[in-house]
């Protein structure tokens, strides 16, 4: 922080205060942030004190700036102690009825905090809510997507609605820690405050309702500067970005003074409380920031020797708990099989396949159940509009949802080309009705093979012949050209655009568009073929088609599979934690040398939570790597619905040990801590929509702490959401807050929005100024009264800031 400067003159008398007021903003800690009026030379003593040699300086003095519980101690230089006492004394002597100086008590367009010293003489009038621009709700604003930055936007919205964190940044409480950060560590690991300052600026713009897309764009540029993995416009994992951001902010705000860890004694056979306390003290030597104070706790990893039952416990910090999602070994899948020469033509089957299976395994299962050769199968998706996706053998089944209309089409054996008939081609088509540019599929798909030298009219005749059970009598004997209406044949292939078979060509199946569509077929998974979508107009369909139903016989396996799926349904967050803390037997490759037995053993490993943070971040491990034998290397997403509580989530059963200690930074050196509430309430959810880790879209559900309402943040789009609709299969990261958690000012737990810290961003209406009074007395004066428009929160002040030695904010929590 910059030093406070002043004019070096002799102290002025009390009468000079009203004549020559000067304004200064005492910044660095929210409890001391206030613009005060004092004499011109009030800082002379402080400036002279800084010129003294170190041997003449005394130790830091302590001033209590909070009373009652949660008392906070600020370490100040002796000169500042005298200076602040002098300021308070003079302010208490000033007449509060002299309104002409009140306008100078506000900077950044917000109501300053009262200076909470031993005196309660300085009071700030209450501010009523609802005065934000356009009656907006503070914190409820969307963020611009700057090119696949939805993962950043979703995380930022969740952090913005982390009330204690938002207050810390928006009210500039972070600046004291930023000025005291360890210089050596910041040069080696931090971002020199850039990431932290841009994050603070972004949060200020959100909570002051003054967001501009350029602010988030600059934040993205800073992220690119210090996070090379996030450069460009590719999609990334939101949980990875969250941990990266918290780590960078921690490095910027790290006020720890030690450089090296202490060696820890062997934990084997020692009490857990002692080992945990030693590990904690060792960690805090190098890591001490507000981020860790809010988000970090400890988990315990236990290794138990199966022979002597002795345990070796290690303790490590965590910012986020990544819990596995329980999943059945088998997943349901419904497939409609289309036969070429068998009745019924279409049969719907219910199949159960391994969760990590591929399309190849699906075809193997279908071959066993239907007798159709795998080489003659085409696995494709056919919906009401026609053909959609066609799948290759090495693609994962996770790409297919349980409700997707999947077809297994049996393809006939392709005939060999001869000199008389030429080359043959496989045709697969569906029928659609086009009315007013609206498309609707009818009847079932069909297949056949024809010679590529066949004319357009002959192709139409062969198609109608294949559909003989659905067309009217006499259609096949009639001349196609004489039939009412027309049938258009659209080529269906990805990347080929909209192209049709050309009726004017003698051999339309030799057209370039047909060759391009066939070239896109994966010949390793299915024979080369051409997909067509027949577009019927209303006249041609009504005159030729008598049966447009899609007849599908449902096998008994479908009903049985649905019953089994209903019994499974979803899992609970409790079950996720039970799986997280489940014992695991390590194999021979991970054998552990037991000091007691002096042997390598296949030990039992178990994880557990030793302590809990104030802000508990739970990451649902929905993405898994495919099996090693799999040809597909993309991640697999688990879409299992996890039922999590919105209020009253008790974490006590998931704590290991009898002490159930609280947050690590509240613990004493002996590992104990004051009694803590282990009940948490949900306030934010980061959702992932899509099938893959590197694709899809991120959104966020957040509870606004100002008005208590839930909102859905989808980039720039913001809408209300009911609490009952929060639980979805897209939930990816859960944010919980400890019940009863108080903000540093104890205002965030207020029952009404008028007591929330965000009201400090609003200035009360100032009393009439001297100019306004003169204007009332002299209406003809050319001087106009100043505007009452609220100054911009983001405009930097020119007032000097103070240099103070203060304890970090989280010390007072």
Helices and strands as residue ranges (DSSP letters): H 15-19, E 22-26, G 30-32, E 34-38, H 44-50, G 54-56, E 61-64, E 73-76, H 78-93, G 99-105, G 133-135, H 150-160, H 163-170, H 174-180, H 183-188, H 194-207, H 213-226, G 228-230, H 238-253, H 272-284, H 290-295, E 297-304, E 311-318, E 321-324, E 330-338, E 346-354, H 359-370, G 374-376, E 377-383, E 386-390, G 397-399, E 406-410, E 424-435, E 438-451, H 456-466, G 480-482, E 487-491, E 499-500, G 508-510, H 512-519, E 530-536, H 538-544, E 553-554, H 556-568, E 571-572, H 573-580, E 584-585, G 588-590, E 592-594, E 599-601, E 604-609, E 615-621, E 623-624, E 636-637, E 642-643, E 649-650, G 652-654, G 664-666, E 679-689, E 697-703, E 710-714, E 717-720, G 723-725, E 731-738, G 753-755, G 757-761, H 770-777, G 809-812
